[in-house]
């Protein structure tokens, strides 16, 4: 908290000599020059979800489920952990950014919990599917999600099922020198009974604060999250009804960047990021402190792009970029109960990365080639690359790319928890991915009909099994001897029916397998539904009334039943959900929205044993001033 208040005191410094800037392009290249990024020529199909005033939902998860076919695994209701898996990878194979800030939590498996972020004052979400380690480093194995906030003047108030209350206050302003935005978001809910055994609810509270001040050359962002949630778990972390188990989560994310055109050919950007994540767990039987995990992350980044226009007497010329990055992570774990050993530890690591990139557009072609070398204090050097080629003619595009990526073992996998229950494995190697994809997109005249498809195939080497029996008893983590495989097809179709209505369909097929040493064959991995379908229909009946209807389908999925030993594989049934949002514009500044989720009150599970919410209603009032 001291660091947080210190940052608030330092905020006035950043109000000096600023001039407002525009939105950044998706982080698809090393090149820091947003004016020279043409996403239509990138060798992939990029999803950009632009959120208008009609997007009123509980959470970012709702928005992503509504607009994509991504796969989530939520351990219960609003108060529970929510993991995102992309292209059959693990949750910590997805890099999550908020305004470009790395928010993956090194204290919690190096992944991001989507249950902690709600949707007010989000302008857009960029989704990059596939391996992007050449740009973003070790966490970008199966995809990158960048959530962009906006500066606005508004007041939002909402009430809903399970005594959910949401308040959002936002102010913004600008002049010839700078632009600023300040948000305060308050959410509380009685929650739901995740275990389904007692009817007892798991209370949830979340307060967060955002400050953004930016100009053409400067950009400062500060995010603070304070979250309390009750959990249904026993002392070993297994699912069980509990009256006292809870978690306090404190998160601070900050970024300052400076970008400048050195001349008409050279553009540079320098950036510093600092974040802390602190997780306090309280015992299920007593409510007293049981454990703490905390991480600190520091990133220093510098990138420069050079346009070789002088050497190519043509309107087509290449751009080369170089990037440097230093990252340092500290990890702390404190455990109250020493019965099974002393789990207290303090660890740390640092890494340096050096990257280079060539982007060469021609009349109907673009070539991309990127390299990145990462040196790490604890692991062998890692080299990653990405090669892509795109052919585009008018409204048609076809592309191919080949890329590699890697993921370092987590602190818990390397150093363990209790010596008597989970032992660390200091000999773990990073996971390595080699992937190729091919795809196309077609946009008809006036964008009446749009379709895009991407086929991908990836091989994962040294996959880490974090639940392997240890010869001395308990469990440990181990690199698997054989490769794992992921392949799939992503399809998106949009049809503008008329000026009042449109329809959108998104479908993902995923085949994710790992080697089974018993059967000596590949077997499907857990919590990866093979088929996910999303259908949206938007209709603006009149100037003041609009409606969105959404059907979400997920096929059956495999999981593990930990309630008895030996643990058994179980399959959770397929399900579909119907959701509807209605918006009424009272006038130009006031809007009322009704959100109906799971209208048919379907019972379903995304994680074995954990109940998902039934039918829910949210009533939202928004005032823009």
ChimeraX attribute file (.defattr): number of C-alpha atoms within 10 A of each C-alpha:
attribute: neighborCount
match mode: 1-to-1
recipient: residues
	/A:1	10
	/A:2	6
	/A:3	10
	/A:4	16
	/A:5	9
	/A:6	10
	/A:7	13
	/A:8	11
	/A:9	10
	/A:10	9
	/A:11	15
	/A:12	10
	/A:13	8
	/A:14	17
	/A:15	17
	/A:16	10
	/A:17	12
	/A:18	21
	/A:19	18
	/A:20	18
	/A:21	15
	/A:22	9
	/A:23	12
	/A:24	14
	/A:25	16
	/A:26	22
	/A:27	22
	/A:28	21
	/A:29	23
	/A:30	26
	/A:31	26
	/A:32	25
	/A:33	22
	/A:34	15
	/A:35	8
	/A:36	12
	/A:37	18
	/A:38	12
	/A:39	15
	/A:40	14
	/A:41	21
	/A:42	24
	/A:43	27
	/A:44	27
	/A:45	24
	/A:46	16
	/A:47	16
	/A:48	15
	/A:49	16
	/A:50	13
	/A:51	16
	/A:52	11
	/A:53	12
	/A:54	17
	/A:55	20
	/A:56	26
	/A:57	23
	/A:58	21
	/A:59	16
	/A:60	19
	/A:61	23
	/A:62	15
	/A:63	18
	/A:64	16
	/A:65	18
	/A:66	22
	/A:67	21
	/A:68	25
	/A:69	25
	/A:70	23
	/A:71	26
	/A:72	21
	/A:73	18
	/A:74	24
	/A:75	25
	/A:76	27
	/A:77	21
	/A:78	27
	/A:79	28
	/A:80	25
	/A:81	17
	/A:82	21
	/A:83	21
	/A:84	21
	/A:85	19
	/A:86	23
	/A:87	29
	/A:88	27
	/A:89	22
	/A:90	19
	/A:91	22
	/A:92	28
	/A:93	29
	/A:94	30
	/A:95	26
	/A:96	26
	/A:97	19
	/A:98	18
	/A:99	22
	/A:100	17
	/A:101	23
	/A:102	23
	/A:103	25
	/A:104	21
	/A:105	23
	/A:106	23
	/A:107	24
	/A:108	19
	/A:109	15
	/A:110	23
	/A:111	22
	/A:112	25
	/A:113	20
	/A:114	19
	/A:115	19
	/A:116	23
	/A:117	15
	/A:118	21
	/A:119	19
	/A:120	27
	/A:121	22
	/A:122	19
	/A:123	18
	/A:124	17
	/A:125	23
	/A:126	20
	/A:127	21
	/A:128	24
	/A:129	22
	/A:130	28
	/A:131	32
	/A:132	29
	/A:133	30
	/A:134	31
	/A:135	24
	/A:136	21
	/A:137	22
	/A:138	24
	/A:139	25
	/A:140	25
	/A:141	33
	/A:142	27
	/A:143	21
	/A:144	26
	/A:145	21
	/A:146	22
	/A:147	20
	/A:148	20
	/A:149	20
	/A:150	19
	/A:151	22
	/A:152	18
	/A:153	17
	/A:154	19
	/A:155	19
	/A:156	21
	/A:157	16
	/A:158	21
	/A:159	18
	/A:160	18
	/A:161	18
	/A:162	18
	/A:163	12
	/A:164	20
	/A:165	19
	/A:166	24
	/A:167	18
	/A:168	20
	/A:169	19
	/A:170	23
	/A:171	17
	/A:172	17
	/A:173	13
	/A:174	16
	/A:175	10
	/A:176	10
	/A:177	14
	/A:178	21
	/A:179	21
	/A:180	23
	/A:181	20
	/A:182	20
	/A:183	24
	/A:184	17
	/A:185	20
	/A:186	17
	/A:187	19
	/A:188	22
	/A:189	22
	/A:190	20
	/A:191	24
	/A:192	24
	/A:193	23
	/A:194	29
	/A:195	23
	/A:196	17
	/A:197	12
	/A:198	12
	/A:199	11
	/A:200	17
	/A:201	23
	/A:202	27
	/A:203	22
	/A:204	23
	/A:205	22
	/A:206	22
	/A:207	19
	/A:208	21
	/A:209	18
	/A:210	19
	/A:211	21
	/A:212	24
	/A:213	27
	/A:214	25
	/A:215	23
	/A:216	16
	/A:217	16
	/A:218	24
	/A:219	22
	/A:220	21
	/A:221	23
	/A:222	24
	/A:223	20
	/A:224	19
	/A:225	18
	/A:226	17
	/A:227	19
	/A:228	20
	/A:229	23
	/A:230	25
	/A:231	31
	/A:232	27
	/A:233	21
	/A:234	16
	/A:235	14
	/A:236	9
	/A:237	12
	/A:238	11
	/A:239	19
	/A:240	22
	/A:241	22
	/A:242	24
	/A:243	19
	/A:244	19
	/A:245	26
	/A:246	24
	/A:247	21
	/A:248	17
	/A:249	20
	/A:250	20
	/A:251	21
	/A:252	21
	/A:253	21
	/A:254	25
	/A:255	20
	/A:256	19
	/A:257	18
	/A:258	17
	/A:259	20
	/A:260	16
	/A:261	14
	/A:262	11
	/A:263	9
	/A:264	9
	/A:265	13
	/A:266	17
	/A:267	20
	/A:268	21
	/A:269	20
	/A:270	19
	/A:271	18
	/A:272	18
	/A:273	21
	/A:274	20
	/A:275	23
	/A:276	24
	/A:277	22
	/A:278	20
	/A:279	21
	/A:280	17
	/A:281	21
	/A:282	22
	/A:283	21
	/A:284	24
	/A:285	13
	/A:286	12
	/A:287	14
	/A:288	14
	/A:289	17
	/A:290	18
	/A:291	18
	/A:292	20
	/A:293	21
	/A:294	22
	/A:295	23
	/A:296	19
	/A:297	22
	/A:298	17
	/A:299	20
	/A:300	16
	/A:301	17
	/A:302	20
	/A:303	22
	/A:304	23
	/A:305	24
	/A:306	20
	/A:307	18
	/A:308	16
	/A:309	15
	/A:310	9
	/A:311	9
	/A:312	11
	/A:313	9
	/A:314	9
	/A:315	9
	/A:316	13
	/A:317	16
	/A:318	18
	/A:319	20
	/A:320	20
	/A:321	23
	/A:322	21
	/A:323	22
	/A:324	19
	/A:325	20
	/A:326	17
	/A:327	17
	/A:328	17
	/A:329	18
	/A:330	18
	/A:331	20
	/A:332	17
	/A:333	20
	/A:334	17
	/A:335	18
	/A:336	15
	/A:337	13
	/A:338	12
	/A:339	9
	/A:340	12
	/A:341	13
	/A:342	15
	/A:343	20
	/A:344	16
	/A:345	14
	/A:346	14
	/A:347	12
	/A:348	15
	/A:349	14
	/A:350	16
	/A:351	17
	/A:352	18
	/A:353	21
	/A:354	18
	/A:355	22
	/A:356	22
	/A:357	24
	/A:358	21
	/A:359	22
	/A:360	17
	/A:361	20
	/A:362	13
	/A:363	10
	/A:364	12
	/A:365	16
	/A:366	19
	/A:367	19
	/A:368	22
	/A:369	20
	/A:370	24
	/A:371	21
	/A:372	24
	/A:373	18
	/A:374	22
	/A:375	16
	/A:376	16
	/A:377	12
	/A:378	13
	/A:379	16
	/A:380	11
	/A:381	13
	/A:382	18
	/A:383	18
	/A:384	24
	/A:385	22
	/A:386	24
	/A:387	18
	/A:388	21
	/A:389	22
	/A:390	23
	/A:391	20
	/A:392	19
	/A:393	11
	/A:394	10
	/A:395	14
	/A:396	15
	/A:397	23
	/A:398	22
	/A:399	22
	/A:400	20
	/A:401	22
	/A:402	21
	/A:403	24
	/A:404	24
	/A:405	30
	/A:406	27
	/A:407	23
	/A:408	21
	/A:409	24
	/A:410	21
	/A:411	25
	/A:412	22
	/A:413	23
	/A:414	19
	/A:415	20
	/A:416	21
	/A:417	23
	/A:418	19
	/A:419	18
	/A:420	17
	/A:421	15
	/A:422	24
	/A:423	22
	/A:424	22
	/A:425	19
	/A:426	15
	/A:427	12
	/A:428	19
	/A:429	20
	/A:430	20
	/A:431	20
	/A:432	20
	/A:433	25
	/A:434	20
	/A:435	22
	/A:436	20
	/A:437	21
	/A:438	21
	/A:439	21
	/A:440	21
	/A:441	21
	/A:442	19
	/A:443	16
	/A:444	12
	/A:445	10
	/A:446	9
	/A:447	12
	/A:448	13
	/A:449	17
	/A:450	19
	/A:451	18
	/A:452	20
	/A:453	20
	/A:454	21
	/A:455	16
	/A:456	21
	/A:457	19
	/A:458	25
	/A:459	18
	/A:460	22
	/A:461	20
	/A:462	20
	/A:463	25
	/A:464	21
	/A:465	13
	/A:466	18
	/A:467	13
	/A:468	15
	/A:469	14
	/A:470	15
	/A:471	8
	/A:472	8
	/A:473	12
	/A:474	15
	/A:475	19
	/A:476	24
	/A:477	25
	/A:478	24
	/A:479	20
	/A:480	18
	/A:481	12
	/A:482	15
	/A:483	17
	/A:484	21
	/A:485	23
	/A:486	21
	/A:487	19
	/A:488	19
	/A:489	19
	/A:490	22
	/A:491	20
	/A:492	20
	/A:493	17
	/A:494	20
	/A:495	16
	/A:496	16
	/A:497	14
	/A:498	9
	/A:499	8
	/A:500	13
	/A:501	16
	/A:502	18
	/A:503	18
	/A:504	21
	/A:505	20
	/A:506	23
	/A:507	19
	/A:508	23
	/A:509	19
	/A:510	20
	/A:511	19
	/A:512	25
	/A:513	22
	/A:514	20
	/A:515	19
	/A:516	13
	/A:517	12
	/A:518	6
	/A:519	8
	/A:520	9
	/A:521	10
	/A:522	16
	/A:523	16
	/A:524	20
	/A:525	21
	/A:526	19
	/A:527	24
	/A:528	28
	/A:529	25
	/A:530	19
	/A:531	20
	/A:532	24
	/A:533	20
	/A:534	23
	/A:535	21
	/A:536	20
	/A:537	18
	/A:538	19
	/A:539	18
	/A:540	16
	/A:541	11
	/A:542	10
	/A:543	9
	/A:544	13
	/A:545	16
	/A:546	19
	/A:547	19
	/A:548	21
	/A:549	17
	/A:550	22
	/A:551	18
	/A:552	21
	/A:553	17
	/A:554	22
	/A:555	15
	/A:556	19
	/A:557	22
	/A:558	20
	/A:559	19
	/A:560	15
	/A:561	16
	/A:562	14
	/A:563	12
	/A:564	7
	/A:565	7
	/A:566	7
	/A:567	10
	/A:568	11
	/A:569	11
	/A:570	13
	/A:571	15
	/A:572	18
	/A:573	14
	/A:574	16
	/A:575	15
	/A:576	17
	/A:577	20
	/A:578	18
	/A:579	20
	/A:580	19
	/A:581	22
	/A:582	20
	/A:583	22
	/A:584	18
	/A:585	17
	/A:586	12
	/A:587	9
	/A:588	10
	/A:589	11
	/A:590	16
	/A:591	20
	/A:592	20
	/A:593	22
	/A:594	20
	/A:595	22
	/A:596	19
	/A:597	21
	/A:598	20
	/A:599	15
	/A:600	12
	/A:601	13
	/A:602	15
	/A:603	15
	/A:604	19
	/A:605	22
	/A:606	27
	/A:607	22
	/A:608	23
	/A:609	21
	/A:610	21
	/A:611	21
	/A:612	23
	/A:613	22
	/A:614	17
	/A:615	17
	/A:616	15
	/A:617	19
	/A:618	21
	/A:619	20
	/A:620	21
	/A:621	18
	/A:622	19
	/A:623	17
	/A:624	15
	/A:625	12
